[in-house]
Amino acid sequence: MIELNRMIDHTVLKPEATSDDIKRLCREAIEYELATAFVNPGWVSLAVSLLKGTRIKVGSVAGFPLGASTTLIKVKETEQNINAGAKEIDVVMNIGRFREGDYKFVESEFKELRKVCTNPIVLKIIIETGLLTDNEKEQAARLIKDCGADFVKTSTGFGPGGANLEDVILLRKVVGPDFGVKASGGIRDCQTALRLVDAGANRIGTSASVRIMKEYRQIQHSVRQ
């Protein structure tokens, strides 16, 4: 069976999150050996300190959740996250600029973000699939891959809809087998997570990681019997 835990970005990005929420997030990430603990920029330093000495990386966001801030702000936010110890950065695409066909602007922004996300920093671009047509999703995924990012990500979890099989299948088809596809938004149980992995996601973003992992362990136990 797959190492599902190592595919999960354990997430607390709600605005009302407190330090206790971040501490709980990190404890859970350690207990289940998840891939990352994802927090808002103001909590990166705390999460880094709590996860020191583990193999769990800290991730954070930029231009989140709207994607409508300037490129300079997104770059500076990304730089601050990295300086605080974040190893993975999820940035929201400028959806308005993209939808009106200003691909030159979008491409330039992606490239500026890639400059500051140097190896081994992982750069994921969120396209908010619930706001795009299938043709737009395809075009966005191509731009993201061509500009050197590491993942295309479906959703913020704050927009309409969320991760679904059809979008993951489409994105995987566009970017090919060796590029990252992160499914995020509304993933609340193990069966949904596994279906998304089967569809082509190699990372899952969720705040329901504990429930998912408990259910997955039950499945593993049943298989062994």
WOUR-V433435 format. One record per residue. RES is the residue in three letters. PSI is psi in whole degrees, 0 to 359 (NA if undefined). Layout:
# WOUR-V433435
res:RES psi:PSI
res:RES psi:PSI
This chain:
# WOUR-V433435
res:MET psi:156
res:ILE psi:157
res:GLU psi:78
res:LEU psi:323
res:ASN psi:325
res:ARG psi:5
res:MET psi:3
res:ILE psi:127
res:ASP psi:105
res:HIS psi:124
res:THR psi:132
res:VAL psi:101
res:LEU psi:9
res:LYS psi:145
res:PRO psi:335
res:GLU psi:6
res:ALA psi:138
res:THR psi:176
res:SER psi:327
res:ASP psi:322
res:ASP psi:320
res:ILE psi:319
res:LYS psi:317
res:ARG psi:315
res:LEU psi:314
res:CYS psi:322
res:ARG psi:316
res:GLU psi:320
res:ALA psi:321
res:ILE psi:315
res:GLU psi:319
res:TYR psi:3
res:GLU psi:54
res:LEU psi:168
res:ALA psi:311
res:THR psi:164
res:ALA psi:119
res:PHE psi:125
res:VAL psi:163
res:ASN psi:158
res:PRO psi:324
res:GLY psi:347
res:TRP psi:4
res:VAL psi:312
res:SER psi:319
res:LEU psi:312
res:ALA psi:319
res:VAL psi:316
res:SER psi:323
res:LEU psi:333
res:LEU psi:6
res:LYS psi:135
res:GLY psi:358
res:THR psi:171
res:ARG psi:6
res:ILE psi:126
res:LYS psi:156
res:VAL psi:133
res:GLY psi:156
res:SER psi:181
res:VAL psi:161
res:ALA psi:144
res:GLY psi:33
res:PHE psi:139
res:PRO psi:2
res:LEU psi:330
res:GLY psi:6
res:ALA psi:2
res:SER psi:167
res:THR psi:161
res:THR psi:318
res:LEU psi:316
res:ILE psi:316
res:LYS psi:318
res:VAL psi:314
res:LYS psi:320
res:GLU psi:319
res:THR psi:315
res:GLU psi:317
res:GLN psi:318
res:ASN psi:314
res:ILE psi:317
res:ASN psi:331
res:ALA psi:350
res:GLY psi:3
res:ALA psi:139
res:LYS psi:347
res:GLU psi:138
res:ILE psi:124
res:ASP psi:117
res:VAL psi:138
res:VAL psi:128
res:MET psi:149
res:ASN psi:96
res:ILE psi:321
res:GLY psi:313
res:ARG psi:318
res:PHE psi:315
res:ARG psi:334
res:GLU psi:5
res:GLY psi:15
res:ASP psi:67
res:TYR psi:331
res:LYS psi:317
res:PHE psi:312
res:VAL psi:315
res:GLU psi:318
res:SER psi:319
res:GLU psi:315
res:PHE psi:317
res:LYS psi:323
res:GLU psi:321
res:LEU psi:322
res:ARG psi:326
res:LYS psi:322
res:VAL psi:339
res:CYS psi:68
res:THR psi:158
res:ASN psi:131
res:PRO psi:19
res:ILE psi:131
res:VAL psi:128
res:LEU psi:121
res:LYS psi:138
res:ILE psi:125
res:ILE psi:127
res:ILE psi:354
res:GLU psi:71
res:THR psi:332
res:GLY psi:347
res:LEU psi:0
res:LEU psi:153
res:THR psi:168
res:ASP psi:320
res:ASN psi:321
res:GLU psi:321
res:LYS psi:317
res:GLU psi:314
res:GLN psi:317
res:ALA psi:316
res:ALA psi:320
res:ARG psi:316
res:LEU psi:316
res:ILE psi:315
res:LYS psi:315
res:ASP psi:333
res:CYS psi:2
res:GLY psi:13
res:ALA psi:174
res:ASP psi:332
res:PHE psi:149
res:VAL psi:133
res:LYS psi:141
res:THR psi:310
res:SER psi:159
res:THR psi:335
res:GLY psi:353
res:PHE psi:349
res:GLY psi:187
res:PRO psi:142
res:GLY psi:204
res:GLY psi:205
res:ALA psi:137
res:ASN psi:161
res:LEU psi:317
res:GLU psi:318
res:ASP psi:319
res:VAL psi:317
res:ILE psi:316
res:LEU psi:311
res:LEU psi:319
res:ARG psi:320
res:LYS psi:320
res:VAL psi:314
res:VAL psi:348
res:GLY psi:181
res:PRO psi:342
res:ASP psi:8
res:PHE psi:156
res:GLY psi:137
res:VAL psi:118
res:LYS psi:124
res:ALA psi:129
res:SER psi:148
res:GLY psi:105
res:GLY psi:17
res:ILE psi:108
res:ARG psi:353
res:ASP psi:165
res:CYS psi:318
res:GLN psi:319
res:THR psi:315
res:ALA psi:315
res:LEU psi:323
res:ARG psi:322
res:LEU psi:323
res:VAL psi:316
res:ASP psi:328
res:ALA psi:345
res:GLY psi:359
res:ALA psi:135
res:ASN psi:10
res:ARG psi:143
res:ILE psi:125
res:GLY psi:124
res:THR psi:151
res:SER psi:357
res:ALA psi:32
res:SER psi:320
res:VAL psi:313
res:ARG psi:315
res:ILE psi:316
res:MET psi:325
res:LYS psi:317
res:GLU psi:322
res:TYR psi:321
res:ARG psi:325
res:GLN psi:319
res:ILE psi:315
res:GLN psi:319
res:HIS psi:318
res:SER psi:321
res:VAL psi:319
res:ARG psi:326
res:GLN psi:NA
